[in-house]
Amino acid sequence: MFVRISSLSDRSSHRARVLRYGEEAGVRVDDQLAAEEPLEIRVGGTPLTVMMRTPGYERELALGFLYGEGVIRGAADVARMAILP
């Protein structure tokens, strides 16, 4: 079985200027935000699913998904895995 993974980047978070509300009314501050990006999994060249996730550990996520969905019985069922940009 050949599994292809398409991922846009490997950054799990980024800095951004946000408007924070609390005791004070709307204060602009820099904050660290978690990234969320799509991950497409293809089996034998055929798209199987697209999921949103925090970037990182794409191989592990893909294998866990395939196992949980019953597509594979274990990692040994996957002959090759490629991560595409």
Distance bins in CASP14 RR format, pairs under 12 A and 6 or more apart:
PFRMAT RR
TARGET T0000
AUTHOR 0000-0000-0000
RMODE 2
METHOD distances of the structure
MODEL  1
1 41 0 0 0 0 0 1 0 0 0 0 0
1 42 0 0 0 0 0 1 0 0 0 0 0
1 43 1 0 0 1 0 0 0 0 0 0 0
1 44 1 0 0 1 0 0 0 0 0 0 0
1 45 0 0 0 0 0 1 0 0 0 0 0
1 46 0 0 0 0 0 1 0 0 0 0 0
1 48 0 0 0 0 0 1 0 0 0 0 0
1 62 0 0 0 0 0 1 0 0 0 0 0
1 63 0 0 0 0 0 1 0 0 0 0 0
1 66 0 0 0 0 1 0 0 0 0 0 0
1 71 0 0 0 0 1 0 0 0 0 0 0
1 72 1 0 0 1 0 0 0 0 0 0 0
1 73 0 0 0 0 0 1 0 0 0 0 0
1 74 0 0 0 0 0 1 0 0 0 0 0
1 75 0 0 0 0 0 1 0 0 0 0 0
1 76 0 0 0 0 1 0 0 0 0 0 0
1 77 1 0 1 0 0 0 0 0 0 0 0
1 78 1 0 1 0 0 0 0 0 0 0 0
1 79 1 0 1 0 0 0 0 0 0 0 0
1 80 0 0 0 0 1 0 0 0 0 0 0
1 81 0 0 0 0 1 0 0 0 0 0 0
2 41 0 0 0 0 0 1 0 0 0 0 0
2 42 0 0 0 0 1 0 0 0 0 0 0
2 43 1 0 0 1 0 0 0 0 0 0 0
2 44 1 0 1 0 0 0 0 0 0 0 0
2 45 1 0 0 1 0 0 0 0 0 0 0
2 46 0 0 0 0 0 1 0 0 0 0 0
2 48 0 0 0 0 0 1 0 0 0 0 0
2 62 0 0 0 0 0 1 0 0 0 0 0
2 66 0 0 0 0 0 1 0 0 0 0 0
2 72 0 0 0 0 0 1 0 0 0 0 0
2 77 0 0 0 0 0 1 0 0 0 0 0
2 78 1 0 0 1 0 0 0 0 0 0 0
2 79 1 0 0 1 0 0 0 0 0 0 0
2 80 1 0 1 0 0 0 0 0 0 0 0
2 81 1 0 0 1 0 0 0 0 0 0 0
2 82 1 0 0 1 0 0 0 0 0 0 0
3 39 0 0 0 0 0 1 0 0 0 0 0
3 40 0 0 0 0 0 1 0 0 0 0 0
3 41 1 0 0 1 0 0 0 0 0 0 0
3 42 1 0 0 1 0 0 0 0 0 0 0
3 43 1 0 1 0 0 0 0 0 0 0 0
3 44 1 0 0 1 0 0 0 0 0 0 0
3 45 0 0 0 0 1 0 0 0 0 0 0
3 46 0 0 0 0 0 1 0 0 0 0 0
3 47 0 0 0 0 0 1 0 0 0 0 0
3 48 0 0 0 0 1 0 0 0 0 0 0
3 49 0 0 0 0 0 1 0 0 0 0 0
3 58 0 0 0 0 0 1 0 0 0 0 0
3 59 0 0 0 0 1 0 0 0 0 0 0
3 61 0 0 0 0 0 1 0 0 0 0 0
3 62 1 0 0 1 0 0 0 0 0 0 0
3 63 0 0 0 0 1 0 0 0 0 0 0
3 64 0 0 0 0 0 1 0 0 0 0 0
3 65 0 0 0 0 1 0 0 0 0 0 0
3 66 1 0 0 1 0 0 0 0 0 0 0
3 67 0 0 0 0 0 1 0 0 0 0 0
3 71 0 0 0 0 1 0 0 0 0 0 0
3 72 0 0 0 0 1 0 0 0 0 0 0
3 74 0 0 0 0 0 1 0 0 0 0 0
3 75 0 0 0 0 0 1 0 0 0 0 0
3 77 0 0 0 0 1 0 0 0 0 0 0
3 78 1 0 1 0 0 0 0 0 0 0 0
3 79 0 0 0 0 1 0 0 0 0 0 0
3 80 1 0 0 1 0 0 0 0 0 0 0
3 81 1 0 1 0 0 0 0 0 0 0 0
3 82 1 0 0 1 0 0 0 0 0 0 0
3 83 0 0 0 0 1 0 0 0 0 0 0
3 84 0 0 0 0 0 1 0 0 0 0 0
4 39 0 0 0 0 0 1 0 0 0 0 0
4 40 0 0 0 0 1 0 0 0 0 0 0
4 41 1 0 0 1 0 0 0 0 0 0 0
4 42 1 0 1 0 0 0 0 0 0 0 0
4 43 1 0 0 1 0 0 0 0 0 0 0
4 44 1 0 0 1 0 0 0 0 0 0 0
4 45 1 0 1 0 0 0 0 0 0 0 0
4 46 0 0 0 0 1 0 0 0 0 0 0
4 47 0 0 0 0 1 0 0 0 0 0 0
4 48 0 0 0 0 1 0 0 0 0 0 0
4 58 0 0 0 0 0 1 0 0 0 0 0
4 59 0 0 0 0 0 1 0 0 0 0 0
4 62 0 0 0 0 1 0 0 0 0 0 0
4 66 0 0 0 0 0 1 0 0 0 0 0
4 78 0 0 0 0 0 1 0 0 0 0 0
4 80 0 0 0 0 1 0 0 0 0 0 0
4 81 1 0 0 1 0 0 0 0 0 0 0
4 82 1 0 1 0 0 0 0 0 0 0 0
4 83 0 0 0 0 1 0 0 0 0 0 0
4 84 1 0 0 1 0 0 0 0 0 0 0
4 85 0 0 0 0 0 1 0 0 0 0 0
5 37 0 0 0 0 0 1 0 0 0 0 0
5 38 0 0 0 0 0 1 0 0 0 0 0
5 39 1 0 0 1 0 0 0 0 0 0 0
5 40 1 0 0 1 0 0 0 0 0 0 0
5 41 1 0 0 1 0 0 0 0 0 0 0
5 42 1 0 0 1 0 0 0 0 0 0 0
5 43 0 0 0 0 0 1 0 0 0 0 0
5 45 0 0 0 0 0 1 0 0 0 0 0
5 47 0 0 0 0 0 1 0 0 0 0 0
5 48 0 0 0 0 0 1 0 0 0 0 0
5 49 0 0 0 0 0 1 0 0 0 0 0
5 50 0 0 0 0 0 1 0 0 0 0 0
5 51 0 0 0 0 0 1 0 0 0 0 0
5 53 0 0 0 0 0 1 0 0 0 0 0
5 55 0 0 0 0 0 1 0 0 0 0 0
5 56 0 0 0 0 0 1 0 0 0 0 0
5 57 0 0 0 0 0 1 0 0 0 0 0
5 58 1 0 1 0 0 0 0 0 0 0 0
5 59 1 0 0 1 0 0 0 0 0 0 0
5 60 0 0 0 0 0 1 0 0 0 0 0
5 61 0 0 0 0 1 0 0 0 0 0 0
5 62 1 0 1 0 0 0 0 0 0 0 0
5 63 0 0 0 0 1 0 0 0 0 0 0
5 65 0 0 0 0 0 1 0 0 0 0 0
5 66 0 0 0 0 0 1 0 0 0 0 0
5 78 0 0 0 0 0 1 0 0 0 0 0
5 80 0 0 0 0 0 1 0 0 0 0 0
5 81 1 0 0 1 0 0 0 0 0 0 0
5 82 1 0 0 1 0 0 0 0 0 0 0
5 83 1 0 1 0 0 0 0 0 0 0 0
5 84 1 0 0 1 0 0 0 0 0 0 0
5 85 0 0 0 0 0 1 0 0 0 0 0
6 37 0 0 0 0 0 1 0 0 0 0 0
6 38 0 0 0 0 1 0 0 0 0 0 0
6 39 1 0 0 1 0 0 0 0 0 0 0
6 40 1 0 1 0 0 0 0 0 0 0 0
6 41 0 0 0 0 1 0 0 0 0 0 0
6 42 1 0 0 1 0 0 0 0 0 0 0
6 45 0 0 0 0 0 1 0 0 0 0 0
6 47 0 0 0 0 1 0 0 0 0 0 0
6 48 0 0 0 0 0 1 0 0 0 0 0
6 49 0 0 0 0 0 1 0 0 0 0 0
6 50 0 0 0 0 1 0 0 0 0 0 0
6 51 0 0 0 0 0 1 0 0 0 0 0
6 58 0 0 0 0 1 0 0 0 0 0 0
6 62 0 0 0 0 0 1 0 0 0 0 0
6 82 0 0 0 0 1 0 0 0 0 0 0
6 83 1 0 0 1 0 0 0 0 0 0 0
6 84 1 0 1 0 0 0 0 0 0 0 0
6 85 1 0 0 1 0 0 0 0 0 0 0
7 35 0 0 0 0 0 1 0 0 0 0 0
7 37 1 0 0 1 0 0 0 0 0 0 0
7 38 0 0 0 0 1 0 0 0 0 0 0
7 39 1 0 1 0 0 0 0 0 0 0 0
7 40 0 0 0 0 1 0 0 0 0 0 0
7 41 0 0 0 0 0 1 0 0 0 0 0
7 50 0 0 0 0 0 1 0 0 0 0 0
7 51 0 0 0 0 0 1 0 0 0 0 0
7 52 0 0 0 0 0 1 0 0 0 0 0
7 53 0 0 0 0 1 0 0 0 0 0 0
7 54 0 0 0 0 0 1 0 0 0 0 0
7 55 1 0 0 1 0 0 0 0 0 0 0
7 56 0 0 0 0 1 0 0 0 0 0 0
7 57 0 0 0 0 0 1 0 0 0 0 0
7 58 1 0 1 0 0 0 0 0 0 0 0
7 59 0 0 0 0 0 1 0 0 0 0 0
7 61 0 0 0 0 1 0 0 0 0 0 0
7 62 0 0 0 0 1 0 0 0 0 0 0
7 82 0 0 0 0 0 1 0 0 0 0 0
7 83 1 0 1 0 0 0 0 0 0 0 0
7 84 1 0 0 1 0 0 0 0 0 0 0
7 85 1 0 0 1 0 0 0 0 0 0 0
8 35 0 0 0 0 1 0 0 0 0 0 0
8 36 0 0 0 0 0 1 0 0 0 0 0
8 37 1 0 1 0 0 0 0 0 0 0 0
8 38 1 0 0 1 0 0 0 0 0 0 0
8 39 0 0 0 0 1 0 0 0 0 0 0
8 40 0 0 0 0 1 0 0 0 0 0 0
8 50 0 0 0 0 0 1 0 0 0 0 0
8 52 0 0 0 0 0 1 0 0 0 0 0
8 53 0 0 0 0 0 1 0 0 0 0 0
8 55 1 0 0 1 0 0 0 0 0 0 0
8 56 0 0 0 0 0 1 0 0 0 0 0
8 58 0 0 0 0 0 1 0 0 0 0 0
8 83 0 0 0 0 0 1 0 0 0 0 0
8 84 0 0 0 0 1 0 0 0 0 0 0
8 85 1 0 0 1 0 0 0 0 0 0 0
9 35 1 0 0 1 0 0 0 0 0 0 0
9 36 0 0 0 0 0 1 0 0 0 0 0
9 37 1 0 0 1 0 0 0 0 0 0 0
9 38 0 0 0 0 0 1 0 0 0 0 0
9 39 0 0 0 0 0 1 0 0 0 0 0
9 53 0 0 0 0 0 1 0 0 0 0 0
9 54 0 0 0 0 0 1 0 0 0 0 0
9 55 1 0 1 0 0 0 0 0 0 0 0
9 56 0 0 0 0 1 0 0 0 0 0 0
9 58 0 0 0 0 0 1 0 0 0 0 0
9 83 0 0 0 0 0 1 0 0 0 0 0
9 85 0 0 0 0 1 0 0 0 0 0 0
10 35 0 0 0 0 1 0 0 0 0 0 0
10 37 0 0 0 0 1 0 0 0 0 0 0
10 39 0 0 0 0 0 1 0 0 0 0 0
10 54 0 0 0 0 0 1 0 0 0 0 0
10 55 1 0 1 0 0 0 0 0 0 0 0
10 56 1 0 0 1 0 0 0 0 0 0 0
10 57 0 0 0 0 0 1 0 0 0 0 0
10 58 0 0 0 0 1 0 0 0 0 0 0
10 83 0 0 0 0 1 0 0 0 0 0 0
10 85 0 0 0 0 0 1 0 0 0 0 0
11 32 0 0 0 0 0 1 0 0 0 0 0
11 33 0 0 0 0 0 1 0 0 0 0 0
11 34 0 0 0 0 0 1 0 0 0 0 0
11 35 1 0 1 0 0 0 0 0 0 0 0
11 36 0 0 0 0 0 1 0 0 0 0 0
11 37 0 0 0 0 1 0 0 0 0 0 0
11 54 0 0 0 0 1 0 0 0 0 0 0
11 55 1 0 1 0 0 0 0 0 0 0 0
11 56 0 0 0 0 1 0 0 0 0 0 0
12 32 0 0 0 0 0 1 0 0 0 0 0
12 33 0 0 0 0 0 1 0 0 0 0 0
12 34 1 0 0 1 0 0 0 0 0 0 0
12 35 1 0 1 0 0 0 0 0 0 0 0
12 36 0 0 0 0 1 0 0 0 0 0 0
12 37 0 0 0 0 1 0 0 0 0 0 0
12 53 0 0 0 0 1 0 0 0 0 0 0
12 54 1 0 1 0 0 0 0 0 0 0 0
12 55 1 0 1 0 0 0 0 0 0 0 0
12 56 1 0 0 1 0 0 0 0 0 0 0
12 57 0 0 0 0 1 0 0 0 0 0 0
12 58 0 0 0 0 0 1 0 0 0 0 0
13 31 0 0 0 0 1 0 0 0 0 0 0
13 32 1 0 1 0 0 0 0 0 0 0 0
13 33 1 0 0 1 0 0 0 0 0 0 0
13 34 1 0 1 0 0 0 0 0 0 0 0
13 35 1 0 1 0 0 0 0 0 0 0 0
13 36 0 0 0 0 0 1 0 0 0 0 0
13 37 0 0 0 0 0 1 0 0 0 0 0
13 54 0 0 0 0 1 0 0 0 0 0 0
13 55 0 0 0 0 1 0 0 0 0 0 0
13 56 0 0 0 0 0 1 0 0 0 0 0
14 30 0 0 0 0 0 1 0 0 0 0 0
14 31 0 0 0 0 1 0 0 0 0 0 0
14 32 1 0 0 1 0 0 0 0 0 0 0
14 33 1 0 1 0 0 0 0 0 0 0 0
14 34 0 0 0 0 1 0 0 0 0 0 0
14 35 1 0 0 1 0 0 0 0 0 0 0
14 36 0 0 0 0 0 1 0 0 0 0 0
14 37 0 0 0 0 0 1 0 0 0 0 0
14 54 0 0 0 0 0 1 0 0 0 0 0
14 55 0 0 0 0 0 1 0 0 0 0 0
15 29 0 0 0 0 0 1 0 0 0 0 0
15 30 1 0 1 0 0 0 0 0 0 0 0
15 31 1 0 0 1 0 0 0 0 0 0 0
15 32 1 0 0 1 0 0 0 0 0 0 0
15 33 1 0 0 1 0 0 0 0 0 0 0
15 34 0 0 0 0 0 1 0 0 0 0 0
15 35 0 0 0 0 0 1 0 0 0 0 0
16 28 0 0 0 0 0 1 0 0 0 0 0
16 29 0 0 0 0 1 0 0 0 0 0 0
16 30 1 0 0 1 0 0 0 0 0 0 0
16 31 1 0 0 1 0 0 0 0 0 0 0
16 32 0 0 0 0 1 0 0 0 0 0 0
16 33 1 0 1 0 0 0 0 0 0 0 0
16 34 0 0 0 0 0 1 0 0 0 0 0
16 35 0 0 0 0 0 1 0 0 0 0 0
17 27 0 0 0 0 0 1 0 0 0 0 0
17 28 1 0 0 1 0 0 0 0 0 0 0
17 29 1 0 0 1 0 0 0 0 0 0 0
17 30 1 0 1 0 0 0 0 0 0 0 0
17 31 1 0 0 1 0 0 0 0 0 0 0
17 32 0 0 0 0 0 1 0 0 0 0 0
17 33 0 0 0 0 0 1 0 0 0 0 0
18 26 0 0 0 0 1 0 0 0 0 0 0
18 27 0 0 0 0 1 0 0 0 0 0 0
18 28 1 0 0 1 0 0 0 0 0 0 0
18 29 1 0 0 1 0 0 0 0 0 0 0
18 30 1 0 0 1 0 0 0 0 0 0 0
18 31 1 0 1 0 0 0 0 0 0 0 0
18 32 0 0 0 0 1 0 0 0 0 0 0
18 33 1 0 0 1 0 0 0 0 0 0 0
19 25 0 0 0 0 1 0 0 0 0 0 0
19 26 1 0 1 0 0 0 0 0 0 0 0
19 27 1 0 0 1 0 0 0 0 0 0 0
19 28 1 0 1 0 0 0 0 0 0 0 0
19 29 0 0 0 0 1 0 0 0 0 0 0
19 30 0 0 0 0 0 1 0 0 0 0 0
19 31 0 0 0 0 1 0 0 0 0 0 0
20 26 1 0 0 1 0 0 0 0 0 0 0
20 27 1 0 1 0 0 0 0 0 0 0 0
20 28 1 0 0 1 0 0 0 0 0 0 0
20 29 1 0 1 0 0 0 0 0 0 0 0
20 30 0 0 0 0 0 1 0 0 0 0 0
20 31 1 0 0 1 0 0 0 0 0 0 0
21 27 1 0 0 1 0 0 0 0 0 0 0
21 28 0 0 0 0 0 1 0 0 0 0 0
21 29 0 0 0 0 0 1 0 0 0 0 0
22 29 0 0 0 0 0 1 0 0 0 0 0
33 54 0 0 0 0 0 1 0 0 0 0 0
34 52 0 0 0 0 0 1 0 0 0 0 0
34 53 0 0 0 0 0 1 0 0 0 0 0
34 54 1 0 1 0 0 0 0 0 0 0 0
34 55 0 0 0 0 1 0 0 0 0 0 0
34 56 0 0 0 0 0 1 0 0 0 0 0
35 52 0 0 0 0 0 1 0 0 0 0 0
35 53 0 0 0 0 1 0 0 0 0 0 0
35 54 1 0 0 1 0 0 0 0 0 0 0
35 55 1 0 1 0 0 0 0 0 0 0 0
35 56 0 0 0 0 1 0 0 0 0 0 0
36 51 0 0 0 0 0 1 0 0 0 0 0
36 52 1 0 1 0 0 0 0 0 0 0 0
36 53 1 0 0 1 0 0 0 0 0 0 0
36 54 1 0 0 1 0 0 0 0 0 0 0
36 55 0 0 0 0 1 0 0 0 0 0 0
36 56 0 0 0 0 0 1 0 0 0 0 0
37 50 0 0 0 0 0 1 0 0 0 0 0
37 51 0 0 0 0 1 0 0 0 0 0 0
37 52 1 0 0 1 0 0 0 0 0 0 0
37 53 1 0 0 1 0 0 0 0 0 0 0
37 54 1 0 0 1 0 0 0 0 0 0 0
37 55 1 0 1 0 0 0 0 0 0 0 0
37 56 0 0 0 0 1 0 0 0 0 0 0
37 58 0 0 0 0 0 1 0 0 0 0 0
37 61 0 0 0 0 0 1 0 0 0 0 0
38 47 0 0 0 0 0 1 0 0 0 0 0
38 49 0 0 0 0 0 1 0 0 0 0 0
38 50 1 0 1 0 0 0 0 0 0 0 0
38 51 1 0 0 1 0 0 0 0 0 0 0
38 52 1 0 1 0 0 0 0 0 0 0 0
38 53 0 0 0 0 1 0 0 0 0 0 0
38 54 0 0 0 0 0 1 0 0 0 0 0
38 55 0 0 0 0 0 1 0 0 0 0 0
38 58 0 0 0 0 0 1 0 0 0 0 0
39 47 0 0 0 0 0 1 0 0 0 0 0
39 48 0 0 0 0 0 1 0 0 0 0 0
39 49 0 0 0 0 1 0 0 0 0 0 0
39 50 1 0 0 1 0 0 0 0 0 0 0
39 51 1 0 1 0 0 0 0 0 0 0 0
39 52 1 0 0 1 0 0 0 0 0 0 0
39 53 1 0 1 0 0 0 0 0 0 0 0
39 54 0 0 0 0 1 0 0 0 0 0 0
39 55 0 0 0 0 1 0 0 0 0 0 0
39 56 0 0 0 0 1 0 0 0 0 0 0
39 57 0 0 0 0 0 1 0 0 0 0 0
39 58 1 0 0 1 0 0 0 0 0 0 0
39 59 0 0 0 0 0 1 0 0 0 0 0
39 60 0 0 0 0 0 1 0 0 0 0 0
39 61 1 0 0 1 0 0 0 0 0 0 0
39 62 1 0 0 1 0 0 0 0 0 0 0
39 65 0 0 0 0 1 0 0 0 0 0 0
39 83 0 0 0 0 1 0 0 0 0 0 0
39 84 0 0 0 0 0 1 0 0 0 0 0
40 46 0 0 0 0 0 1 0 0 0 0 0
40 47 1 0 0 1 0 0 0 0 0 0 0
40 48 0 0 0 0 1 0 0 0 0 0 0
40 49 1 0 0 1 0 0 0 0 0 0 0
40 50 1 0 1 0 0 0 0 0 0 0 0
40 51 0 0 0 0 1 0 0 0 0 0 0
40 52 0 0 0 0 0 1 0 0 0 0 0
40 53 0 0 0 0 0 1 0 0 0 0 0
40 58 0 0 0 0 0 1 0 0 0 0 0
40 61 0 0 0 0 0 1 0 0 0 0 0
40 62 0 0 0 0 1 0 0 0 0 0 0
40 65 0 0 0 0 0 1 0 0 0 0 0
40 83 0 0 0 0 0 1 0 0 0 0 0
40 84 0 0 0 0 1 0 0 0 0 0 0
40 85 0 0 0 0 0 1 0 0 0 0 0
41 47 1 0 0 1 0 0 0 0 0 0 0
41 48 1 0 1 0 0 0 0 0 0 0 0
41 49 1 0 1 0 0 0 0 0 0 0 0
41 50 1 0 0 1 0 0 0 0 0 0 0
41 51 1 0 0 1 0 0 0 0 0 0 0
41 53 0 0 0 0 0 1 0 0 0 0 0
41 58 0 0 0 0 1 0 0 0 0 0 0
41 59 0 0 0 0 0 1 0 0 0 0 0
41 61 0 0 0 0 1 0 0 0 0 0 0
41 62 1 0 1 0 0 0 0 0 0 0 0
41 63 0 0 0 0 1 0 0 0 0 0 0
41 64 0 0 0 0 0 1 0 0 0 0 0
41 65 1 0 0 1 0 0 0 0 0 0 0
41 66 1 0 0 1 0 0 0 0 0 0 0
41 69 0 0 0 0 1 0 0 0 0 0 0
41 71 0 0 0 0 1 0 0 0 0 0 0
41 72 0 0 0 0 0 1 0 0 0 0 0
41 78 0 0 0 0 0 1 0 0 0 0 0
41 81 0 0 0 0 1 0 0 0 0 0 0
41 82 0 0 0 0 0 1 0 0 0 0 0
41 83 0 0 0 0 0 1 0 0 0 0 0
41 84 0 0 0 0 0 1 0 0 0 0 0
42 48 1 0 0 1 0 0 0 0 0 0 0
42 49 0 0 0 0 1 0 0 0 0 0 0
42 50 0 0 0 0 1 0 0 0 0 0 0
42 62 0 0 0 0 1 0 0 0 0 0 0
42 66 0 0 0 0 0 1 0 0 0 0 0
42 71 0 0 0 0 0 1 0 0 0 0 0
42 80 0 0 0 0 0 1 0 0 0 0 0
42 81 0 0 0 0 0 1 0 0 0 0 0
42 82 0 0 0 0 1 0 0 0 0 0 0
42 83 0 0 0 0 0 1 0 0 0 0 0
42 84 0 0 0 0 1 0 0 0 0 0 0
43 49 0 0 0 0 1 0 0 0 0 0 0
43 62 0 0 0 0 1 0 0 0 0 0 0
43 63 0 0 0 0 0 1 0 0 0 0 0
43 65 0 0 0 0 0 1 0 0 0 0 0
43 66 1 0 0 1 0 0 0 0 0 0 0
43 69 0 0 0 0 0 1 0 0 0 0 0
43 70 0 0 0 0 0 1 0 0 0 0 0
43 71 1 0 0 1 0 0 0 0 0 0 0
43 72 0 0 0 0 1 0 0 0 0 0 0
43 77 0 0 0 0 0 1 0 0 0 0 0
43 78 0 0 0 0 1 0 0 0 0 0 0
43 79 0 0 0 0 0 1 0 0 0 0 0
43 80 0 0 0 0 0 1 0 0 0 0 0
43 81 0 0 0 0 0 1 0 0 0 0 0
43 82 0 0 0 0 0 1 0 0 0 0 0
44 66 0 0 0 0 0 1 0 0 0 0 0
44 71 0 0 0 0 0 1 0 0 0 0 0
44 78 0 0 0 0 0 1 0 0 0 0 0
44 79 0 0 0 0 0 1 0 0 0 0 0
44 80 0 0 0 0 1 0 0 0 0 0 0
44 81 0 0 0 0 0 1 0 0 0 0 0
44 82 0 0 0 0 0 1 0 0 0 0 0
45 80 0 0 0 0 0 1 0 0 0 0 0
45 82 0 0 0 0 0 1 0 0 0 0 0
45 84 0 0 0 0 0 1 0 0 0 0 0
46 71 0 0 0 0 0 1 0 0 0 0 0
48 62 0 0 0 0 1 0 0 0 0 0 0
48 65 0 0 0 0 1 0 0 0 0 0 0
48 66 0 0 0 0 1 0 0 0 0 0 0
48 69 0 0 0 0 1 0 0 0 0 0 0
48 70 0 0 0 0 0 1 0 0 0 0 0
48 71 1 0 0 1 0 0 0 0 0 0 0
48 72 0 0 0 0 0 1 0 0 0 0 0
49 61 0 0 0 0 0 1 0 0 0 0 0
49 62 0 0 0 0 1 0 0 0 0 0 0
49 64 0 0 0 0 0 1 0 0 0 0 0
49 65 1 0 0 1 0 0 0 0 0 0 0
49 66 0 0 0 0 1 0 0 0 0 0 0
49 68 0 0 0 0 0 1 0 0 0 0 0
49 69 0 0 0 0 1 0 0 0 0 0 0
49 71 0 0 0 0 1 0 0 0 0 0 0
50 62 0 0 0 0 0 1 0 0 0 0 0
50 65 0 0 0 0 0 1 0 0 0 0 0
51 58 0 0 0 0 0 1 0 0 0 0 0
51 61 1 0 0 1 0 0 0 0 0 0 0
51 62 0 0 0 0 1 0 0 0 0 0 0
51 64 0 0 0 0 0 1 0 0 0 0 0
51 65 1 0 0 1 0 0 0 0 0 0 0
51 66 0 0 0 0 0 1 0 0 0 0 0
51 69 0 0 0 0 0 1 0 0 0 0 0
52 61 0 0 0 0 0 1 0 0 0 0 0
53 60 0 0 0 0 0 1 0 0 0 0 0
53 61 1 0 0 1 0 0 0 0 0 0 0
53 62 0 0 0 0 0 1 0 0 0 0 0
53 64 0 0 0 0 0 1 0 0 0 0 0
53 65 0 0 0 0 1 0 0 0 0 0 0
54 61 0 0 0 0 1 0 0 0 0 0 0
55 61 0 0 0 0 0 1 0 0 0 0 0
55 83 0 0 0 0 0 1 0 0 0 0 0
56 62 0 0 0 0 0 1 0 0 0 0 0
56 83 0 0 0 0 0 1 0 0 0 0 0
57 63 0 0 0 0 1 0 0 0 0 0 0
57 64 0 0 0 0 0 1 0 0 0 0 0
57 65 0 0 0 0 0 1 0 0 0 0 0
57 83 0 0 0 0 0 1 0 0 0 0 0
58 64 0 0 0 0 0 1 0 0 0 0 0
58 65 0 0 0 0 0 1 0 0 0 0 0
58 81 0 0 0 0 1 0 0 0 0 0 0
58 82 0 0 0 0 0 1 0 0 0 0 0
58 83 1 0 1 0 0 0 0 0 0 0 0
58 84 0 0 0 0 0 1 0 0 0 0 0
58 85 0 0 0 0 0 1 0 0 0 0 0
59 65 0 0 0 0 0 1 0 0 0 0 0
59 66 0 0 0 0 0 1 0 0 0 0 0
59 75 0 0 0 0 1 0 0 0 0 0 0
59 78 0 0 0 0 1 0 0 0 0 0 0
59 80 0 0 0 0 0 1 0 0 0 0 0
59 81 1 0 0 1 0 0 0 0 0 0 0
59 82 0 0 0 0 1 0 0 0 0 0 0
59 83 1 0 0 1 0 0 0 0 0 0 0
60 66 0 0 0 0 0 1 0 0 0 0 0
60 67 0 0 0 0 0 1 0 0 0 0 0
60 75 0 0 0 0 1 0 0 0 0 0 0
60 81 0 0 0 0 0 1 0 0 0 0 0
60 83 0 0 0 0 0 1 0 0 0 0 0
61 67 0 0 0 0 0 1 0 0 0 0 0
61 68 0 0 0 0 0 1 0 0 0 0 0
61 81 0 0 0 0 0 1 0 0 0 0 0
61 83 0 0 0 0 0 1 0 0 0 0 0
62 68 0 0 0 0 0 1 0 0 0 0 0
62 69 0 0 0 0 0 1 0 0 0 0 0
62 71 0 0 0 0 0 1 0 0 0 0 0
62 72 0 0 0 0 0 1 0 0 0 0 0
62 75 0 0 0 0 0 1 0 0 0 0 0
62 78 0 0 0 0 1 0 0 0 0 0 0
62 81 1 0 0 1 0 0 0 0 0 0 0
62 82 0 0 0 0 0 1 0 0 0 0 0
62 83 0 0 0 0 1 0 0 0 0 0 0
62 84 0 0 0 0 0 1 0 0 0 0 0
63 69 0 0 0 0 0 1 0 0 0 0 0
63 70 0 0 0 0 0 1 0 0 0 0 0
63 71 0 0 0 0 1 0 0 0 0 0 0
63 72 1 0 0 1 0 0 0 0 0 0 0
63 73 0 0 0 0 0 1 0 0 0 0 0
63 74 1 0 0 1 0 0 0 0 0 0 0
63 75 1 0 1 0 0 0 0 0 0 0 0
63 76 0 0 0 0 0 1 0 0 0 0 0
63 77 0 0 0 0 1 0 0 0 0 0 0
63 78 1 0 0 1 0 0 0 0 0 0 0
63 81 1 0 0 1 0 0 0 0 0 0 0
64 70 0 0 0 0 1 0 0 0 0 0 0
64 71 0 0 0 0 1 0 0 0 0 0 0
64 72 0 0 0 0 1 0 0 0 0 0 0
64 73 0 0 0 0 0 1 0 0 0 0 0
64 74 0 0 0 0 1 0 0 0 0 0 0
64 75 0 0 0 0 1 0 0 0 0 0 0
64 77 0 0 0 0 0 1 0 0 0 0 0
64 78 0 0 0 0 0 1 0 0 0 0 0
64 81 0 0 0 0 0 1 0 0 0 0 0
65 71 0 0 0 0 1 0 0 0 0 0 0
65 72 0 0 0 0 1 0 0 0 0 0 0
65 78 0 0 0 0 0 1 0 0 0 0 0
66 72 1 0 1 0 0 0 0 0 0 0 0
66 73 0 0 0 0 1 0 0 0 0 0 0
66 74 0 0 0 0 1 0 0 0 0 0 0
66 75 0 0 0 0 1 0 0 0 0 0 0
66 77 0 0 0 0 1 0 0 0 0 0 0
66 78 1 0 0 1 0 0 0 0 0 0 0
66 81 0 0 0 0 1 0 0 0 0 0 0
67 73 1 0 0 1 0 0 0 0 0 0 0
67 74 1 0 1 0 0 0 0 0 0 0 0
67 75 0 0 0 0 1 0 0 0 0 0 0
67 76 0 0 0 0 0 1 0 0 0 0 0
67 77 0 0 0 0 1 0 0 0 0 0 0
67 78 0 0 0 0 1 0 0 0 0 0 0
68 74 0 0 0 0 1 0 0 0 0 0 0
70 77 0 0 0 0 1 0 0 0 0 0 0
71 77 0 0 0 0 1 0 0 0 0 0 0
71 78 0 0 0 0 1 0 0 0 0 0 0
72 78 1 0 0 1 0 0 0 0 0 0 0
72 79 0 0 0 0 0 1 0 0 0 0 0
72 81 0 0 0 0 0 1 0 0 0 0 0
75 81 0 0 0 0 1 0 0 0 0 0 0
END
